[in-house]
Amino acid sequence: MLLIGGVDEAGRGSIIGPLVVAGVSVRESKITKLKEIGVRDSKQLTRQARERLYDEIVSIADHHHIHTIKSTEVDSHVLQRGLNKLEARAMAHVIGKMKVDEVYVDCCDTNPERYKEHIACHLKSMPQAMTIHSMHHADRINVVVSAASILAKITRDLEIQKIRKRYRDIGSGYPSDEKTMLFIRNWVEMKKTPPAFARKSWKPLRMMLEGMEQRTLF
């Protein structure tokens, strides 16, 4: 029976906290079980539903693996090679930790074929029989990818909760959130440097730091 894998990420666009890539592999005969328990794209589920499904997914899955990438690593890779290549490398790492015959990945590149090639080049000992499907919106289309998206989202949420517990009002961690940007702005104005868990390579934070440098010149 074929082992079908799914890989997805959480926190790609965040300005605070890690990027998390998760993978799930399940025998083809058990895929219907994921549907039966209500697995779908994590963004379409409430936090309570995701938390309930997490343990059930792990129980049904034959293999799963979660890879967490700190903000500092995101920054260094974005400045050198770009976020897509970092994510492809992380997905390859996750795939390599699981047994799969066929794997579906949520593609962040405009070119799914190119993204598949980026992943394949990082899989040092990829079995010839393994098939990689690189798809846009795979988390909405493929239930195994949806399961991976739930593991990634829950893991990232736990990391954000750790930061929130210590620093309180950090918002969602995304640059579109006014509370998040106010937290970072206040931190930078007080300490003259961004928090270690913020992504300095993100444009809003870069512009904030540049503005601070310009003010010190006058």
PAGU-608954 format. One line per 4 residues: number of its first residue (from 1); their letters; for each residue x, y, z of C-alpha. Coordinates in pm, whole numbers, always signed. Layout:
<recs>
NUM) A) X/Y/Z; ...
</recs>
This chain:
<recs>
1) MLLI) +0/+0/+0; +139/+338/-101; +250/+589/+161; +117/+933/+67
5) GGVD) +287/+1239/+213; +183/+1600/+252; +399/+1899/+349; +300/+2255/+437
9) EAGR) +426/+2556/+632; +300/+2811/+882; +436/+3159/+947; +587/+3235/+607
13) GSII) +469/+3596/+606; +506/+3661/+978; +738/+3930/+1110; +755/+3768/+1456
17) GPLV) +836/+3408/+1540; +953/+3104/+1350; +868/+2954/+1013; +739/+2602/+1073
21) VAGV) +732/+2326/+810; +544/+2005/+888; +495/+1679/+706; +256/+1387/+741
25) SVRE) +261/+1053/+561; -23/+803/+571; -108/+480/+396; -345/+536/+107
29) SKIT) -611/+321/+274; -622/+555/+578; -664/+885/+393; -1042/+862/+431
33) KLKE) -992/+862/+810; -843/+1212/+787; -1152/+1329/+601; -1384/+1158/+848
37) IGVR) -1237/+1340/+1149; -1279/+1676/+975; -929/+1756/+849; -913/+2050/+611
41) DSKQ) -695/+2357/+553; -589/+2488/+896; -692/+2842/+800; -1053/+2722/+770
45) LTRQ) -1056/+2579/+1124; -1090/+2738/+1465; -802/+2713/+1711; -1004/+2467/+1919
49) ARER) -1069/+2246/+1614; -700/+2247/+1520; -601/+2151/+1873; -854/+1868/+1878
53) LYDE) -736/+1736/+1541; -363/+1751/+1617; -344/+1435/+1829; -587/+1251/+1601
57) IVSI) -372/+1329/+1296; -56/+1208/+1473; -241/+890/+1572; -361/+818/+1216
61) ADHH) -34/+912/+1044; +230/+650/+976; +499/+918/+997; +514/+1288/+1077
65) HIHT) +793/+1539/+1118; +803/+1905/+1218; +1090/+2143/+1140; +1110/+2486/+1308
69) IKST) +1320/+2764/+1154; +1415/+3056/+1380; +1382/+3418/+1270; +1760/+3458/+1255
73) EVDS) +1790/+3173/+1003; +1503/+3314/+798; +1682/+3651/+789; +2019/+3512/+682
77) HVLQ) +1866/+3298/+408; +1633/+3569/+276; +1923/+3812/+238; +2141/+3553/+61
81) RGLN) +1919/+3322/-143; +1553/+3406/-88; +1269/+3267/+118; +1144/+3021/-144
85) KLEA) +1475/+2835/-149; +1484/+2820/+230; +1135/+2677/+236; +1220/+2423/-36
89) RAMA) +1523/+2309/+163; +1310/+2277/+477; +1045/+2077/+293; +1314/+1845/+158
93) HVIG) +1443/+1797/+513; +1093/+1704/+632; +1033/+1466/+340; +1367/+1301/+409
97) KMKV) +1260/+1229/+767; +946/+1041/+659; +876/+730/+454; +678/+829/+145
101) DEVY) +614/+690/-201; +433/+999/-323; +435/+1345/-165; +227/+1659/-218
105) VDCC) +374/+1996/-122; +210/+2336/-97; +400/+2545/-353; +502/+2901/-258
109) DTNP) +677/+2966/-592; +493/+3108/-892; +640/+2815/-1086; +544/+2478/-928
113) ERYK) +785/+2280/-1147; +1079/+2499/-1047; +984/+2462/-680; +968/+2085/-717
117) EHIA) +1320/+2089/-864; +1447/+2298/-571; +1309/+2039/-329; +1443/+1743/-529
121) CHLK) +1796/+1886/-539; +1806/+1884/-157; +1691/+1523/-130; +2027/+1349/-137
125) SMPQ) +1895/+994/-153; +1550/+1038/-304; +1412/+699/-408; +1356/+684/-782
129) AMTI) +1001/+567/-718; +914/+875/-511; +691/+1124/-689; +675/+1490/-582
133) HSMH) +363/+1691/-663; +418/+2066/-625; +81/+2244/-619; -59/+2588/-544
137) HADR) -320/+2578/-265; -240/+2213/-195; -355/+2269/+164; -707/+2328/+31
141) INVV) -701/+2049/-228; -522/+1756/-63; -630/+1631/+279; -283/+1498/+368
145) VSAA) -136/+1845/+306; -424/+1987/+512; -319/+1756/+797; +38/+1883/+768
149) SILA) -89/+2242/+771; -263/+2177/+1104; +54/+2037/+1264; +254/+2334/+1135
153) KITR) -1/+2589/+1254; -37/+2440/+1602; +342/+2421/+1644; +388/+2783/+1539
157) DLEI) +101/+2898/+1761; +272/+2735/+2060; +594/+2925/+1981; +401/+3253/+1954
161) QKIR) +229/+3178/+2286; +571/+3148/+2452; +665/+3494/+2323; +325/+3636/+2417
165) KRYR) +348/+3493/+2768; +669/+3685/+2824; +596/+4007/+2634; +214/+4016/+2633
169) DIGS) +66/+4240/+2361; +250/+4123/+2049; -59/+4072/+1834; -72/+3795/+1576
173) GYPS) +292/+3834/+1470; +205/+3947/+1117; +299/+4289/+971; -64/+4355/+876
177) DEKT) -149/+4356/+1248; -128/+4708/+1396; -74/+4567/+1746; +227/+4365/+1626
181) MLFI) +384/+4664/+1452; +321/+4889/+1754; +492/+4633/+1978; +798/+4624/+1749
185) RNWV) +804/+5003/+1711; +796/+5056/+2088; +1069/+4793/+2135; +1295/+4954/+1873
189) EMKK) +1244/+5304/+2013; +1324/+5186/+2365; +1612/+4946/+2296; +1742/+5083/+1963
193) TPPA) +1741/+4732/+1818; +1465/+4489/+1719; +1378/+4183/+1930; +1569/+3865/+1847
197) FARK) +1246/+3688/+1749; +1157/+3952/+1486; +1260/+3916/+1121; +1496/+4202/+1043
201) SWKP) +1490/+4119/+671; +1119/+4208/+644; +1062/+4542/+471; +846/+4707/+744
205) LRMM) +1117/+4645/+1005; +1399/+4744/+770; +1221/+5074/+701; +1166/+5129/+1073
209) LEGM) +1537/+5077/+1145; +1639/+5302/+855; +1409/+5575/+988; +1566/+5544/+1333
213) EQRT) +1917/+5575/+1184; +1820/+5885/+989; +1677/+6051/+1301; +2004/+5995/+1488
217) LF) +2188/+6192/+1218; +2003/+6513/+1303
</recs>
